[in-house]
Amino acid sequence: MADIGVLLAGVVGEAHVLSGDAVSEDYAHDEALTAEPVLPAYVVRPSSAEEVAAVLRAASETGTPVTARGSGSGLSGSAIPRADGILVSFERMNRVLEIDTENHVAVVQPGVTLRELEERTAEVGLVYPVYPGELSASLGGNVATNAGGMRAIRYGVTRHQVLGLEAVLPTGEVIRTGGRYSKASTGYDLTQLIIGSEGTLALVTEATLKLQPRQPHQATVLAPFADLTEVTKAVPKVVGSGIGPLILEYIDAFTMAAITHTADLQLGIPDRVRETSQAYLVVMLENRSAERVEEDIEAVGELLAELGAADVYVLPGPSARRLIEAREKAFWTAKAAGADDVIDTVVPRAALPEFFGKVLEIAQGNQTLIVGCGHAGDGNVHLAVFQKDPDVRYRVLHALFETGIALGGAISGEHGIGREKKRHYLELEDPTKVALLRRIKQAFDPNGILNPGAIFD
């Protein structure tokens, strides 16, 4: 049997196959806080779907594990390779192939970053609305994890914006799913099956994405509340008001203090209000006319006051942008503060008050600090857990996940299971569902070479 390194060099060229000391530490990890870095045997940098197909055929023939990597900004350990395996880096497949202004569609390769797509769509008055907060993240990674973000309350998550895919199966076969249309009832929906599969079923080499008209007018309202329960009770009322916020985020007082300090940001909130506020609601509005935005500001301000806000502040444009940027970087703030894990449990938004009551009980019962923020509008809670003891931390995380599931939620709202939440997932998920997912995995990947160890053992 031919040496796998020789086979890979024959596919992409020797310059694009790295091994040994040529493999940098950047390829060994993603941003999961608890994952151990692993250097792969080979890093391969293909430039086309045909090269990806040839790489996977070689891997399948030799039984070599394959892990896909975009920007490495994931938080679940899905991009961590195997020591005996191949890491397929999509850094060379980074072109925006087309912006179709007639159909409001972008066609991109997996290595394109959100920042690059944002710049290209802004030129023609359109926007790709999925905004998970890290603009260096790649579209391929977003598809693999079904990334969400702050705008999900209005536009949904990645799976709601992907119209079609080109993907390579582990056997080296190339398939196309979906197209430039928004509805179909023709067989199983392979597009949706591949989205969120964390590189375990196929490697995406092209994505057709839905674009939206870019709204020119925005405003941000900040409302402090005396406690977190009041914030969470207010969320369904704001959603049900018909105002249609672009962003609806909660931030607890601890996290607000941390992110504003890190960003050196003054929001103009009087000391007497700040000292008595335990949580904040951030509501961003957008519209095609300034007059409509002003009407929405007035309506949301009156509603928040009725719902118990200590006050309502309309932030100036620069302050609003900096607050949203600081909120987006909350993970990095938590990491710098020494957080031992960050989770993204999701529950029905009406269950948020009960969920946070349980979070407080779990934290106090295990002498653990749990703080955070999240996409309140869709019930996606981001919690930073400070607990050095790994056994206690496991118990805390398991209790949080179990509580979320009991309230009708799920372990992960957007980061994925990967390697880091796998044990909790397999212990808490319905075993019948897990068995069915294993059979789907077997159908796509009969030799088990794609991202082994992610989601399943």
Secondary structure, DSSP 8 states (H G I E B T S, - for coil): ---HHHHHHHHH-GGGEEEGGGS-GGGG--S-SS------SEEE--SSHHHHHHHHHHHHHHT--EEEESSS--SSSTT---TTSEEEE-TT---EEEEETTTTEEEE-TT-BHHHHHHHHHTTTEE---B-S-TT-BHHHHHHHT--BTTHHHH--GGGTEEEEEEE-TTS-EEEEE-S-S---SS--HHHHHTTSTTSS-EEEEEEEE-EE--SEEEEEEEEESSHHHHHHHHHHHHTTT---SEEEEEEHHHHHHHHHHTT------HHHHHT--EEEEEEEEESSHHHHHHHHHHHHHHHHHTT-S--EEE-HHHHHHHHHHHHTHHHHHHHTT-SEEE--B--GGGHHHHHHHHHHHHHHTT-EEEEEEEGGGTEEEEEEE---HHHHHHHHHHHHHHHHHTT-BS-SSS--TTTSHHHHHHHS-HHHHHHHHHHHHHH-TT--BSTTSS--
